[in-house]
């Protein structure tokens, strides 16, 4: 996952790559995500868009799945390489909207909201088309997302991580006029406080379905979370599975 801070275009990936797992690798969510992806992988190989530090790729590889990755952040990939087994995962440095790899895959996925780092509808639609070109027949593309209406209704900051000597808070600010939201992180640790902000271009599931259809994909399943809960009118989150017929 590649994020940019307000301090400089690359300060997240250079300054916080070592902290990413501590902040975002929640054991329960990660385990459920890995289980779901493993069930969808078939015989592989699989491709992760925004592979980052390998939070999902490494446990999938440990199950014997042939995992490949794309990421624009070299610092995050170096963190992956430093982990046991990380050096054996093929990773292409580049823009995942273009899916700049060779071959076809039974599963391509973008987890943790990574798909919405693509900055506009054009790049998101291009990603769908590029993914479709790299899916084997019957292969699937999986992404997760906040429901925009739930984002708009959100109140107050979210505690991302806390301990005796550190606190990480997240506040999301939605701009419907541009179809974007900005996640503001306030990080207090080592006696100091700093601010990090990350911008996303959100899309509702109807718009995503249309982009998928234009790319030749169709909805196979949609869940309310990675554990497979039903997607209902009360869901604040969804996991969408698109299939190449």
Buried (B, 14 or more C-beta within 10 A) or exposed (E): BBBBBBEEEBBBBBBBBEBBBEBBBEEEBBEBBBBBBBEBBBEBBBBBBBBBBBBBBBBBBEEEBBBBBBBBBBBBBBBBBEBEBBEEBEBBEEBBBBBEBEEBBBBBBBBBBBBBBBEEEEBBBBBBBBBBEBBBEEBBBBBBBBBBEEBEEBEEBEEBBEEEEBBBBBBBEBEEEEBBBBBBBBBBBEEEEBEBBBBBBBBBBEBBBBBBEEBBBEBBBBBBBBBBBEBEEEBEBBBBBBBBE
